[in-house]
Amino acid sequence: MGNQQSSNVPVYYNADPTNEATSHALSKYIDLATSELGSKVLSTSDEFFAPATNLLKSGPAVKDSERMT
């Protein structure tokens, strides 16, 4: 992990969707595991619960008890 921009659209890691975690240990780094920067899932062993590509989506996780997301 480093603070090097890999694209024109840097996506900074922030576990808090309200953006109040300015002192979070990882908030100064760019999230390189996001589809906006071209990250891809190369292989998976099990996608029973949801597609592996959901791990590359930026933003907070979707929680829906009616379906697997």
mmCIF file as Biopython writes it, N, C-alpha, C and O atoms, coordinates in Angstrom:
data_model
#
loop_
_atom_site.group_PDB
_atom_site.id
_atom_site.type_symbol
_atom_site.label_atom_id
_atom_site.label_alt_id
_atom_site.label_comp_id
_atom_site.label_asym_id
_atom_site.label_entity_id
_atom_site.label_seq_id
_atom_site.pdbx_PDB_ins_code
_atom_site.Cartn_x
_atom_site.Cartn_y
_atom_site.Cartn_z
_atom_site.occupancy
_atom_site.B_iso_or_equiv
_atom_site.auth_seq_id
_atom_site.auth_asym_id
_atom_site.pdbx_PDB_model_num
ATOM 1   N N  . MET A ? 1  ? 0.840   -1.182  0.000   1.0 0.0 1  A 1 
ATOM 2   C CA . MET A ? 1  ? 0.000   0.000   0.000   1.0 0.0 1  A 1 
ATOM 3   C C  . MET A ? 1  ? 0.881   1.239   0.000   1.0 0.0 1  A 1 
ATOM 4   O O  . MET A ? 1  ? 1.868   1.307   0.732   1.0 0.0 1  A 1 
ATOM 5   N N  . GLY A ? 2  ? 0.541   2.163   -0.776  1.0 0.0 2  A 1 
ATOM 6   C CA . GLY A ? 2  ? 1.289   3.401   -0.833  1.0 0.0 2  A 1 
ATOM 7   C C  . GLY A ? 2  ? 0.370   4.526   -1.217  1.0 0.0 2  A 1 
ATOM 8   O O  . GLY A ? 2  ? -0.814  4.316   -1.479  1.0 0.0 2  A 1 
ATOM 9   N N  . ASN A ? 3  ? 0.902   5.691   -1.250  1.0 0.0 3  A 1 
ATOM 10  C CA . ASN A ? 3  ? 0.084   6.841   -1.586  1.0 0.0 3  A 1 
ATOM 11  C C  . ASN A ? 3  ? 0.392   7.309   -3.002  1.0 0.0 3  A 1 
ATOM 12  O O  . ASN A ? 3  ? 0.474   8.510   -3.256  1.0 0.0 3  A 1 
ATOM 13  N N  . GLN A ? 4  ? 0.561   6.372   -3.918  1.0 0.0 4  A 1 
ATOM 14  C CA . GLN A ? 4  ? 0.812   6.682   -5.314  1.0 0.0 4  A 1 
ATOM 15  C C  . GLN A ? 4  ? -0.493  6.571   -6.088  1.0 0.0 4  A 1 
ATOM 16  O O  . GLN A ? 4  ? -1.203  5.573   -5.966  1.0 0.0 4  A 1 
ATOM 17  N N  . GLN A ? 5  ? -0.810  7.565   -6.868  1.0 0.0 5  A 1 
ATOM 18  C CA . GLN A ? 5  ? -2.034  7.525   -7.653  1.0 0.0 5  A 1 
ATOM 19  C C  . GLN A ? 5  ? -1.857  6.604   -8.845  1.0 0.0 5  A 1 
ATOM 20  O O  . GLN A ? 5  ? -0.908  6.747   -9.616  1.0 0.0 5  A 1 
ATOM 21  N N  . SER A ? 6  ? -2.770  5.662   -8.993  1.0 0.0 6  A 1 
ATOM 22  C CA . SER A ? 6  ? -2.738  4.731   -10.110 1.0 0.0 6  A 1 
ATOM 23  C C  . SER A ? 6  ? -3.680  5.154   -11.225 1.0 0.0 6  A 1 
ATOM 24  O O  . SER A ? 6  ? -3.718  4.520   -12.279 1.0 0.0 6  A 1 
ATOM 25  N N  . SER A ? 7  ? -4.426  6.199   -11.005 1.0 0.0 7  A 1 
ATOM 26  C CA . SER A ? 7  ? -5.428  6.636   -11.968 1.0 0.0 7  A 1 
ATOM 27  C C  . SER A ? 7  ? -5.709  8.108   -11.733 1.0 0.0 7  A 1 
ATOM 28  O O  . SER A ? 7  ? -5.217  8.697   -10.770 1.0 0.0 7  A 1 
ATOM 29  N N  . ASN A ? 8  ? -6.492  8.691   -12.602 1.0 0.0 8  A 1 
ATOM 30  C CA . ASN A ? 8  ? -6.909  10.074  -12.405 1.0 0.0 8  A 1 
ATOM 31  C C  . ASN A ? 8  ? -7.969  10.206  -11.328 1.0 0.0 8  A 1 
ATOM 32  O O  . ASN A ? 8  ? -8.255  11.311  -10.867 1.0 0.0 8  A 1 
ATOM 33  N N  . VAL A ? 9  ? -8.558  9.077   -10.920 1.0 0.0 9  A 1 
ATOM 34  C CA . VAL A ? 9  ? -9.631  9.091   -9.933  1.0 0.0 9  A 1 
ATOM 35  C C  . VAL A ? 9  ? -9.199  8.280   -8.716  1.0 0.0 9  A 1 
ATOM 36  O O  . VAL A ? 9  ? -9.556  7.106   -8.617  1.0 0.0 9  A 1 
ATOM 37  N N  . PRO A ? 10 ? -8.442  8.865   -7.784  1.0 0.0 10 A 1 
ATOM 38  C CA . PRO A ? 10 ? -8.037  8.095   -6.607  1.0 0.0 10 A 1 
ATOM 39  C C  . PRO A ? 10 ? -9.222  7.832   -5.689  1.0 0.0 10 A 1 
ATOM 40  O O  . PRO A ? 10 ? -10.061 8.708   -5.478  1.0 0.0 10 A 1 
ATOM 41  N N  . VAL A ? 11 ? -9.285  6.636   -5.151  1.0 0.0 11 A 1 
ATOM 42  C CA . VAL A ? 11 ? -10.328 6.255   -4.208  1.0 0.0 11 A 1 
ATOM 43  C C  . VAL A ? 11 ? -9.635  5.988   -2.885  1.0 0.0 11 A 1 
ATOM 44  O O  . VAL A ? 11 ? -8.922  4.994   -2.749  1.0 0.0 11 A 1 
ATOM 45  N N  . TYR A ? 12 ? -9.832  6.852   -1.920  1.0 0.0 12 A 1 
ATOM 46  C CA . TYR A ? 12 ? -9.162  6.708   -0.644  1.0 0.0 12 A 1 
ATOM 47  C C  . TYR A ? 12 ? -9.948  5.783   0.264   1.0 0.0 12 A 1 
ATOM 48  O O  . TYR A ? 12 ? -11.176 5.851   0.320   1.0 0.0 12 A 1 
ATOM 49  N N  . TYR A ? 13 ? -9.232  4.909   0.981   1.0 0.0 13 A 1 
ATOM 50  C CA . TYR A ? 13 ? -9.862  3.960   1.883   1.0 0.0 13 A 1 
ATOM 51  C C  . TYR A ? 13 ? -10.463 4.713   3.048   1.0 0.0 13 A 1 
ATOM 52  O O  . TYR A ? 13 ? -9.810  5.573   3.638   1.0 0.0 13 A 1 
ATOM 53  N N  . ASN A ? 14 ? -11.681 4.404   3.380   1.0 0.0 14 A 1 
ATOM 54  C CA . ASN A ? 14 ? -12.321 4.969   4.557   1.0 0.0 14 A 1 
ATOM 55  C C  . ASN A ? 14 ? -13.417 4.016   4.988   1.0 0.0 14 A 1 
ATOM 56  O O  . ASN A ? 14 ? -14.433 3.890   4.305   1.0 0.0 14 A 1 
ATOM 57  N N  . ALA A ? 15 ? -13.226 3.346   6.106   1.0 0.0 15 A 1 
ATOM 58  C CA . ALA A ? 15 ? -14.188 2.361   6.590   1.0 0.0 15 A 1 
ATOM 59  C C  . ALA A ? 15 ? -15.468 3.019   7.090   1.0 0.0 15 A 1 
ATOM 60  O O  . ALA A ? 15 ? -16.485 2.342   7.245   1.0 0.0 15 A 1 
ATOM 61  N N  . ASP A ? 16 ? -15.438 4.297   7.341   1.0 0.0 16 A 1 
ATOM 62  C CA . ASP A ? 16 ? -16.592 5.007   7.873   1.0 0.0 16 A 1 
ATOM 63  C C  . ASP A ? 16 ? -17.281 5.765   6.736   1.0 0.0 16 A 1 
ATOM 64  O O  . ASP A ? 16 ? -16.720 6.739   6.235   1.0 0.0 16 A 1 
ATOM 65  N N  . PRO A ? 17 ? -18.481 5.349   6.313   1.0 0.0 17 A 1 
ATOM 66  C CA . PRO A ? 17 ? -19.139 6.013   5.185   1.0 0.0 17 A 1 
ATOM 67  C C  . PRO A ? 17 ? -19.539 7.457   5.465   1.0 0.0 17 A 1 
ATOM 68  O O  . PRO A ? 17 ? -19.811 8.204   4.526   1.0 0.0 17 A 1 
ATOM 69  N N  . THR A ? 18 ? -19.581 7.871   6.732   1.0 0.0 18 A 1 
ATOM 70  C CA . THR A ? 18 ? -19.902 9.265   7.043   1.0 0.0 18 A 1 
ATOM 71  C C  . THR A ? 18 ? -18.676 10.153  6.908   1.0 0.0 18 A 1 
ATOM 72  O O  . THR A ? 18 ? -18.766 11.368  7.085   1.0 0.0 18 A 1 
ATOM 73  N N  . ASN A ? 19 ? -17.524 9.552   6.594   1.0 0.0 19 A 1 
ATOM 74  C CA . ASN A ? 19 ? -16.276 10.268  6.351   1.0 0.0 19 A 1 
ATOM 75  C C  . ASN A ? 19 ? -15.774 11.009  7.583   1.0 0.0 19 A 1 
ATOM 76  O O  . ASN A ? 19 ? -15.097 12.028  7.452   1.0 0.0 19 A 1 
ATOM 77  N N  . GLU A ? 20 ? -16.091 10.518  8.773   1.0 0.0 20 A 1 
ATOM 78  C CA . GLU A ? 20 ? -15.630 11.139  10.003  1.0 0.0 20 A 1 
ATOM 79  C C  . GLU A ? 20 ? -14.375 10.470  10.549  1.0 0.0 20 A 1 
ATOM 80  O O  . GLU A ? 20 ? -13.862 10.893  11.585  1.0 0.0 20 A 1 
ATOM 81  N N  . ALA A ? 21 ? -13.876 9.452   9.892   1.0 0.0 21 A 1 
ATOM 82  C CA . ALA A ? 21 ? -12.725 8.705   10.395  1.0 0.0 21 A 1 
ATOM 83  C C  . ALA A ? 21 ? -11.431 9.273   9.825   1.0 0.0 21 A 1 
ATOM 84  O O  . ALA A ? 21 ? -10.662 8.553   9.189   1.0 0.0 21 A 1 
ATOM 85  N N  . THR A ? 22 ? -11.193 10.544  10.048  1.0 0.0 22 A 1 
ATOM 86  C CA . THR A ? 22 ? -10.004 11.170  9.466   1.0 0.0 22 A 1 
ATOM 87  C C  . THR A ? 22 ? -8.719  10.667  10.098  1.0 0.0 22 A 1 
ATOM 88  O O  . THR A ? 22 ? -7.660  10.751  9.476   1.0 0.0 22 A 1 
ATOM 89  N N  . SER A ? 23 ? -8.782  10.150  11.305  1.0 0.0 23 A 1 
ATOM 90  C CA . SER A ? 23 ? -7.573  9.651   11.955  1.0 0.0 23 A 1 
ATOM 91  C C  . SER A ? 23 ? -7.428  8.142   11.796  1.0 0.0 23 A 1 
ATOM 92  O O  . SER A ? 23 ? -6.578  7.539   12.452  1.0 0.0 23 A 1 
ATOM 93  N N  . HIS A ? 24 ? -8.234  7.519   10.942  1.0 0.0 24 A 1 
ATOM 94  C CA . HIS A ? 24 ? -8.151  6.081   10.707  1.0 0.0 24 A 1 
ATOM 95  C C  . HIS A ? 24 ? -6.783  5.747   10.133  1.0 0.0 24 A 1 
ATOM 96  O O  . HIS A ? 24 ? -6.250  6.507   9.325   1.0 0.0 24 A 1 
ATOM 97  N N  . ALA A ? 25 ? -6.218  4.638   10.534  1.0 0.0 25 A 1 
ATOM 98  C CA . ALA A ? 25 ? -4.860  4.270   10.140  1.0 0.0 25 A 1 
ATOM 99  C C  . ALA A ? 25 ? -4.691  4.137   8.630   1.0 0.0 25 A 1 
ATOM 100 O O  . ALA A ? 25 ? -3.601  4.397   8.121   1.0 0.0 25 A 1 
ATOM 101 N N  . LEU A ? 26 ? -5.726  3.744   7.899   1.0 0.0 26 A 1 
ATOM 102 C CA . LEU A ? 26 ? -5.612  3.536   6.460   1.0 0.0 26 A 1 
ATOM 103 C C  . LEU A ? 26 ? -6.193  4.669   5.627   1.0 0.0 26 A 1 
ATOM 104 O O  . LEU A ? 26 ? -6.165  4.593   4.398   1.0 0.0 26 A 1 
ATOM 105 N N  . SER A ? 27 ? -6.714  5.705   6.249   1.0 0.0 27 A 1 
ATOM 106 C CA . SER A ? 27 ? -7.422  6.745   5.498   1.0 0.0 27 A 1 
ATOM 107 C C  . SER A ? 27 ? -6.511  7.580   4.608   1.0 0.0 27 A 1 
ATOM 108 O O  . SER A ? 27 ? -7.005  8.288   3.730   1.0 0.0 27 A 1 
ATOM 109 N N  . LYS A ? 28 ? -5.203  7.521   4.805   1.0 0.0 28 A 1 
ATOM 110 C CA . LYS A ? 28 ? -4.300  8.300   3.951   1.0 0.0 28 A 1 
ATOM 111 C C  . LYS A ? 28 ? -3.855  7.535   2.705   1.0 0.0 28 A 1 
ATOM 112 O O  . LYS A ? 28 ? -3.139  8.081   1.867   1.0 0.0 28 A 1 
ATOM 113 N N  . TYR A ? 29 ? -4.275  6.274   2.580   1.0 0.0 29 A 1 
ATOM 114 C CA . TYR A ? 29 ? -3.870  5.443   1.449   1.0 0.0 29 A 1 
ATOM 115 C C  . TYR A ? 29 ? -4.987  5.323   0.418   1.0 0.0 29 A 1 
ATOM 116 O O  . TYR A ? 29 ? -6.167  5.454   0.744   1.0 0.0 29 A 1 
ATOM 117 N N  . ILE A ? 30 ? -4.602  5.074   -0.815  1.0 0.0 30 A 1 
ATOM 118 C CA . ILE A ? 30 ? -5.558  4.837   -1.892  1.0 0.0 30 A 1 
ATOM 119 C C  . ILE A ? 30 ? -5.964  3.367   -1.865  1.0 0.0 30 A 1 
ATOM 120 O O  . ILE A ? 30 ? -5.112  2.493   -1.707  1.0 0.0 30 A 1 
ATOM 121 N N  . ASP A ? 31 ? -7.242  3.091   -2.016  1.0 0.0 31 A 1 
ATOM 122 C CA . ASP A ? 31 ? -7.738  1.718   -2.080  1.0 0.0 31 A 1 
ATOM 123 C C  . ASP A ? 31 ? -7.490  1.183   -3.485  1.0 0.0 31 A 1 
ATOM 124 O O  . ASP A ? 31 ? -8.208  1.538   -4.420  1.0 0.0 31 A 1 
ATOM 125 N N  . LEU A ? 32 ? -6.485  0.336   -3.638  1.0 0.0 32 A 1 
ATOM 126 C CA . LEU A ? 32 ? -6.138  -0.200  -4.952  1.0 0.0 32 A 1 
ATOM 127 C C  . LEU A ? 32 ? -7.029  -1.360  -5.361  1.0 0.0 32 A 1 
ATOM 128 O O  . LEU A ? 32 ? -7.007  -1.768  -6.523  1.0 0.0 32 A 1 
ATOM 129 N N  . ALA A ? 33 ? -7.812  -1.900  -4.438  1.0 0.0 33 A 1 
ATOM 130 C CA . ALA A ? 33 ? -8.712  -3.023  -4.739  1.0 0.0 33 A 1 
ATOM 131 C C  . ALA A ? 33 ? -10.107 -2.499  -5.036  1.0 0.0 33 A 1 
ATOM 132 O O  . ALA A ? 33 ? -11.063 -2.839  -4.339  1.0 0.0 33 A 1 
ATOM 133 N N  . THR A ? 34 ? -10.228 -1.688  -6.049  1.0 0.0 34 A 1 
ATOM 134 C CA . THR A ? 34 ? -11.519 -1.149  -6.447  1.0 0.0 34 A 1 
ATOM 135 C C  . THR A ? 34 ? -11.639 -1.205  -7.966  1.0 0.0 34 A 1 
ATOM 136 O O  . THR A ? 34 ? -10.656 -1.014  -8.682  1.0 0.0 34 A 1 
ATOM 137 N N  . SER A ? 35 ? -12.823 -1.461  -8.441  1.0 0.0 35 A 1 
ATOM 138 C CA . SER A ? 35 ? -13.023 -1.611  -9.888  1.0 0.0 35 A 1 
ATOM 139 C C  . SER A ? 35 ? -12.792 -0.305  -10.644 1.0 0.0 35 A 1 
ATOM 140 O O  . SER A ? 35 ? -12.483 -0.338  -11.835 1.0 0.0 35 A 1 
ATOM 141 N N  . GLU A ? 36 ? -12.933 0.846   -9.978  1.0 0.0 36 A 1 
ATOM 142 C CA . GLU A ? 36 ? -12.690 2.129   -10.642 1.0 0.0 36 A 1 
ATOM 143 C C  . GLU A ? 36 ? -11.243 2.268   -11.098 1.0 0.0 36 A 1 
ATOM 144 O O  . GLU A ? 36 ? -10.962 3.001   -12.047 1.0 0.0 36 A 1 
ATOM 145 N N  . LEU A ? 37 ? -10.324 1.576   -10.436 1.0 0.0 37 A 1 
ATOM 146 C CA . LEU A ? 37 ? -8.909  1.626   -10.809 1.0 0.0 37 A 1 
ATOM 147 C C  . LEU A ? 37 ? -8.505  0.451   -11.682 1.0 0.0 37 A 1 
ATOM 148 O O  . LEU A ? 37 ? -7.326  0.284   -11.993 1.0 0.0 37 A 1 
ATOM 149 N N  . GLY A ? 38 ? -9.478  -0.365  -12.082 1.0 0.0 38 A 1 
ATOM 150 C CA . GLY A ? 38 ? -9.190  -1.477  -12.979 1.0 0.0 38 A 1 
ATOM 151 C C  . GLY A ? 38 ? -8.879  -2.792  -12.289 1.0 0.0 38 A 1 
ATOM 152 O O  . GLY A ? 38 ? -8.429  -3.730  -12.947 1.0 0.0 38 A 1 
ATOM 153 N N  . SER A ? 39 ? -9.102  -2.895  -10.987 1.0 0.0 39 A 1 
ATOM 154 C CA . SER A ? 39 ? -8.863  -4.159  -10.280 1.0 0.0 39 A 1 
ATOM 155 C C  . SER A ? 39 ? -9.842  -5.218  -10.759 1.0 0.0 39 A 1 
ATOM 156 O O  . SER A ? 39 ? -10.978 -4.911  -11.119 1.0 0.0 39 A 1 
ATOM 157 N N  . LYS A ? 40 ? -9.397  -6.458  -10.759 1.0 0.0 40 A 1 
ATOM 158 C CA . LYS A ? 40 ? -10.226 -7.576  -11.211 1.0 0.0 40 A 1 
ATOM 159 C C  . LYS A ? 40 ? -10.054 -8.759  -10.272 1.0 0.0 40 A 1 
ATOM 160 O O  . LYS A ? 40 ? -9.012  -8.907  -9.635  1.0 0.0 40 A 1 
ATOM 161 N N  . VAL A ? 41 ? -11.074 -9.596  -10.189 1.0 0.0 41 A 1 
ATOM 162 C CA . VAL A ? 41 ? -10.986 -10.867 -9.478  1.0 0.0 41 A 1 
ATOM 163 C C  . VAL A ? 41 ? -10.484 -11.891 -10.481 1.0 0.0 41 A 1 
ATOM 164 O O  . VAL A ? 41 ? -11.122 -12.119 -11.509 1.0 0.0 41 A 1 
ATOM 165 N N  . LEU A ? 42 ? -9.340  -12.515 -10.189 1.0 0.0 42 A 1 
ATOM 166 C CA . LEU A ? 42 ? -8.763  -13.479 -11.121 1.0 0.0 42 A 1 
ATOM 167 C C  . LEU A ? 42 ? -9.350  -14.866 -10.961 1.0 0.0 42 A 1 
ATOM 168 O O  . LEU A ? 42 ? -9.558  -15.568 -11.950 1.0 0.0 42 A 1 
ATOM 169 N N  . SER A ? 43 ? -9.620  -15.273 -9.728  1.0 0.0 43 A 1 
ATOM 170 C CA . SER A ? 43 ? -10.228 -16.585 -9.509  1.0 0.0 43 A 1 
ATOM 171 C C  . SER A ? 43 ? -10.881 -16.611 -8.137  1.0 0.0 43 A 1 
ATOM 172 O O  . SER A ? 43 ? -10.541 -15.829 -7.250  1.0 0.0 43 A 1 
ATOM 173 N N  . THR A ? 44 ? -11.822 -17.523 -7.987  1.0 0.0 44 A 1 
ATOM 174 C CA . THR A ? 44 ? -12.490 -17.725 -6.704  1.0 0.0 44 A 1 
ATOM 175 C C  . THR A ? 44 ? -12.674 -19.214 -6.482  1.0 0.0 44 A 1 
ATOM 176 O O  . THR A ? 44 ? -12.664 -20.006 -7.424  1.0 0.0 44 A 1 
ATOM 177 N N  . SER A ? 45 ? -12.842 -19.579 -5.222  1.0 0.0 45 A 1 
ATOM 178 C CA . SER A ? 45 ? -13.103 -20.981 -4.921  1.0 0.0 45 A 1 
ATOM 179 C C  . SER A ? 45 ? -14.584 -21.216 -4.637  1.0 0.0 45 A 1 
ATOM 180 O O  . SER A ? 45 ? -15.069 -22.343 -4.741  1.0 0.0 45 A 1 
ATOM 181 N N  . ASP A ? 46 ? -15.306 -20.142 -4.276  1.0 0.0 46 A 1 
ATOM 182 C CA . ASP A ? 46 ? -16.712 -20.305 -3.928  1.0 0.0 46 A 1 
ATOM 183 C C  . ASP A ? 46 ? -17.410 -18.955 -4.035  1.0 0.0 46 A 1 
ATOM 184 O O  . ASP A ? 46 ? -16.958 -17.979 -3.436  1.0 0.0 46 A 1 
ATOM 185 N N  . GLU A ? 47 ? -18.486 -18.887 -4.777  1.0 0.0 47 A 1 
ATOM 186 C CA . GLU A ? 47 ? -19.291 -17.673 -4.876  1.0 0.0 47 A 1 
ATOM 187 C C  . GLU A ? 47 ? -20.725 -17.978 -4.454  1.0 0.0 47 A 1 
ATOM 188 O O  . GLU A ? 47 ? -21.669 -17.485 -5.072  1.0 0.0 47 A 1 
ATOM 189 N N  . PHE A ? 48 ? -20.897 -18.780 -3.415  1.0 0.0 48 A 1 
ATOM 190 C CA . PHE A ? 48 ? -22.231 -19.175 -2.966  1.0 0.0 48 A 1 
ATOM 191 C C  . PHE A ? 48 ? -23.047 -17.971 -2.498  1.0 0.0 48 A 1 
ATOM 192 O O  . PHE A ? 48 ? -24.227 -17.860 -2.830  1.0 0.0 48 A 1 
ATOM 193 N N  . PHE A ? 49 ? -22.434 -17.076 -1.737  1.0 0.0 49 A 1 
ATOM 194 C CA . PHE A ? 49 ? -23.182 -15.978 -1.135  1.0 0.0 49 A 1 
ATOM 195 C C  . PHE A ? 49 ? -23.404 -14.798 -2.077  1.0 0.0 49 A 1 
ATOM 196 O O  . PHE A ? 49 ? -24.468 -14.181 -2.054  1.0 0.0 49 A 1 
ATOM 197 N N  . ALA A ? 50 ? -22.424 -14.484 -2.894  1.0 0.0 50 A 1 
ATOM 198 C CA . ALA A ? 50 ? -22.535 -13.351 -3.816  1.0 0.0 50 A 1 
ATOM 199 C C  . ALA A ? 50 ? -21.350 -13.376 -4.770  1.0 0.0 50 A 1 
ATOM 200 O O  . ALA A ? 50 ? -20.354 -14.047 -4.498  1.0 0.0 50 A 1 
ATOM 201 N N  . PRO A ? 51 ? -21.440 -12.660 -5.876  1.0 0.0 51 A 1 
ATOM 202 C CA . PRO A ? 51 ? -20.311 -12.617 -6.810  1.0 0.0 51 A 1 
ATOM 203 C C  . PRO A ? 51 ? -19.074 -11.989 -6.169  1.0 0.0 51 A 1 
ATOM 204 O O  . PRO A ? 51 ? -19.187 -11.054 -5.376  1.0 0.0 51 A 1 
ATOM 205 N N  . ALA A ? 52 ? -17.921 -12.493 -6.508  1.0 0.0 52 A 1 
ATOM 206 C CA . ALA A ? 52 ? -16.665 -11.982 -5.954  1.0 0.0 52 A 1 
ATOM 207 C C  . ALA A ? 52 ? -16.411 -10.542 -6.376  1.0 0.0 52 A 1 
ATOM 208 O O  . ALA A ? 52 ? -15.681 -9.823  -5.694  1.0 0.0 52 A 1 
ATOM 209 N N  . THR A ? 53 ? -16.993 -10.112 -7.479  1.0 0.0 53 A 1 
ATOM 210 C CA . THR A ? 53 ? -16.792 -8.735  -7.931  1.0 0.0 53 A 1 
ATOM 211 C C  . THR A ? 53 ? -17.367 -7.713  -6.953  1.0 0.0 53 A 1 
ATOM 212 O O  . THR A ? 53 ? -16.997 -6.540  -7.000  1.0 0.0 53 A 1 
ATOM 213 N N  . ASN A ? 54 ? -18.256 -8.139  -6.075  1.0 0.0 54 A 1 
ATOM 214 C CA . ASN A ? 54 ? -18.786 -7.230  -5.055  1.0 0.0 54 A 1 
ATOM 215 C C  . ASN A ? 54 ? -17.695 -6.750  -4.110  1.0 0.0 54 A 1 
ATOM 216 O O  . ASN A ? 54 ? -17.828 -5.687  -3.504  1.0 0.0 54 A 1 
ATOM 217 N N  . LEU A ? 55 ? -16.616 -7.518  -3.974  1.0 0.0 55 A 1 
ATOM 218 C CA . LEU A ? 55 ? -15.515 -7.111  -3.106  1.0 0.0 55 A 1 
ATOM 219 C C  . LEU A ? 55 ? -14.769 -5.908  -3.668  1.0 0.0 55 A 1 
ATOM 220 O O  . LEU A ? 55 ? -14.052 -5.229  -2.933  1.0 0.0 55 A 1 
ATOM 221 N N  . LEU A ? 56 ? -14.925 -5.638  -4.946  1.0 0.0 56 A 1 
ATOM 222 C CA . LEU A ? 56 ? -14.213 -4.540  -5.594  1.0 0.0 56 A 1 
ATOM 223 C C  . LEU A ? 56 ? -15.045 -3.272  -5.710  1.0 0.0 56 A 1 
ATOM 224 O O  . LEU A ? 56 ? -14.563 -2.265  -6.230  1.0 0.0 56 A 1 
ATOM 225 N N  . LYS A ? 57 ? -16.274 -3.304  -5.240  1.0 0.0 57 A 1 
ATOM 226 C CA . LYS A ? 57 ? -17.129 -2.123  -5.312  1.0 0.0 57 A 1 
ATOM 227 C C  . LYS A ? 57 ? -16.730 -1.134  -4.224  1.0 0.0 57 A 1 
ATOM 228 O O  . LYS A ? 57 ? -16.517 -1.513  -3.072  1.0 0.0 57 A 1 
ATOM 229 N N  . SER A ? 58 ? -16.633 0.133   -4.601  1.0 0.0 58 A 1 
ATOM 230 C CA . SER A ? 58 ? -16.340 1.150   -3.601  1.0 0.0 58 A 1 
ATOM 231 C C  . SER A ? 58 ? -17.640 1.548   -2.904  1.0 0.0 58 A 1 
ATOM 232 O O  . SER A ? 58 ? -18.728 1.360   -3.446  1.0 0.0 58 A 1 
ATOM 233 N N  . GLY A ? 59 ? -17.516 2.087   -1.725  1.0 0.0 59 A 1 
ATOM 234 C CA . GLY A ? 59 ? -18.691 2.487   -0.969  1.0 0.0 59 A 1 
ATOM 235 C C  . GLY A ? 59 ? -19.052 1.463   0.085   1.0 0.0 59 A 1 
ATOM 236 O O  . GLY A ? 59 ? -18.448 0.392   0.147   1.0 0.0 59 A 1 
ATOM 237 N N  . PRO A ? 60 ? -20.019 1.777   0.904   1.0 0.0 60 A 1 
ATOM 238 C CA . PRO A ? 60 ? -20.417 0.865   1.974   1.0 0.0 60 A 1 
ATOM 239 C C  . PRO A ? 60 ? -21.075 -0.404  1.427   1.0 0.0 60 A 1 
ATOM 240 O O  . PRO A ? 60 ? -21.646 -0.404  0.336   1.0 0.0 60 A 1 
ATOM 241 N N  . ALA A ? 61 ? -20.986 -1.455  2.187   1.0 0.0 61 A 1 
ATOM 242 C CA . ALA A ? 61 ? -21.572 -2.738  1.789   1.0 0.0 61 A 1 
ATOM 243 C C  . ALA A ? 61 ? -23.096 -2.667  1.831   1.0 0.0 61 A 1 
ATOM 244 O O  . ALA A ? 61 ? -23.672 -1.940  2.642   1.0 0.0 61 A 1 
ATOM 245 N N  . VAL A ? 62 ? -23.737 -3.423  0.956   1.0 0.0 62 A 1 
ATOM 246 C CA . VAL A ? 62 ? -25.197 -3.508  0.926   1.0 0.0 62 A 1 
ATOM 247 C C  . VAL A ? 62 ? -25.610 -4.673  1.805   1.0 0.0 62 A 1 
ATOM 248 O O  . VAL A ? 62 ? -25.131 -5.793  1.624   1.0 0.0 62 A 1 
ATOM 249 N N  . LYS A ? 63 ? -26.494 -4.415  2.754   1.0 0.0 63 A 1 
ATOM 250 C CA . LYS A ? 63 ? -26.958 -5.469  3.649   1.0 0.0 63 A 1 
ATOM 251 C C  . LYS A ? 63 ? -28.447 -5.669  3.416   1.0 0.0 63 A 1 
ATOM 252 O O  . LYS A ? 63 ? -29.259 -4.794  3.716   1.0 0.0 63 A 1 
ATOM 253 N N  . ASP A ? 64 ? -28.795 -6.832  2.878   1.0 0.0 64 A 1 
ATOM 254 C CA . ASP A ? 64 ? -30.185 -7.151  2.571   1.0 0.0 64 A 1 
ATOM 255 C C  . ASP A ? 64 ? -30.427 -8.591  3.002   1.0 0.0 64 A 1 
ATOM 256 O O  . ASP A ? 64 ? -29.862 -9.517  2.420   1.0 0.0 64 A 1 
ATOM 257 N N  . SER A ? 65 ? -31.257 -8.782  4.011   1.0 0.0 65 A 1 
ATOM 258 C CA . SER A ? 65 ? -31.494 -10.130 4.538   1.0 0.0 65 A 1 
ATOM 259 C C  . SER A ? 65 ? -32.348 -10.983 3.601   1.0 0.0 65 A 1 
ATOM 260 O O  . SER A ? 65 ? -32.437 -12.196 3.792   1.0 0.0 65 A 1 
ATOM 261 N N  . GLU A ? 66 ? -32.973 -10.379 2.600   1.0 0.0 66 A 1 
ATOM 262 C CA . GLU A ? 66 ? -33.831 -11.108 1.670   1.0 0.0 66 A 1 
ATOM 263 C C  . GLU A ? 66 ? -33.068 -11.743 0.510   1.0 0.0 66 A 1 
ATOM 264 O O  . GLU A ? 66 ? -33.563 -12.681 -0.114  1.0 0.0 66 A 1 
ATOM 265 N N  . ARG A ? 67 ? -31.872 -11.242 0.216   1.0 0.0 67 A 1 
ATOM 266 C CA . ARG A ? 67 ? -31.114 -11.781 -0.911  1.0 0.0 67 A 1 
ATOM 267 C C  . ARG A ? 67 ? -29.622 -11.717 -0.625  1.0 0.0 67 A 1 
ATOM 268 O O  . ARG A ? 67 ? -29.176 -10.966 0.243   1.0 0.0 67 A 1 
ATOM 269 N N  . MET A ? 68 ? -28.861 -12.508 -1.360  1.0 0.0 68 A 1 
ATOM 270 C CA . MET A ? 68 ? -27.412 -12.529 -1.227  1.0 0.0 68 A 1 
ATOM 271 C C  . MET A ? 68 ? -26.834 -11.432 -2.112  1.0 0.0 68 A 1 
ATOM 272 O O  . MET A ? 68 ? -27.024 -11.454 -3.328  1.0 0.0 68 A 1 
ATOM 273 N N  . THR A ? 69 ? -26.130 -10.472 -1.514  1.0 0.0 69 A 1 
ATOM 274 C CA . THR A ? 69 ? -25.554 -9.369  -2.297  1.0 0.0 69 A 1 
ATOM 275 C C  . THR A ? 69 ? -24.072 -9.254  -2.085  1.0 0.0 69 A 1 
ATOM 276 O O  . THR A ? 69 ? -23.430 -8.380  -2.668  1.0 0.0 69 A 1 
#
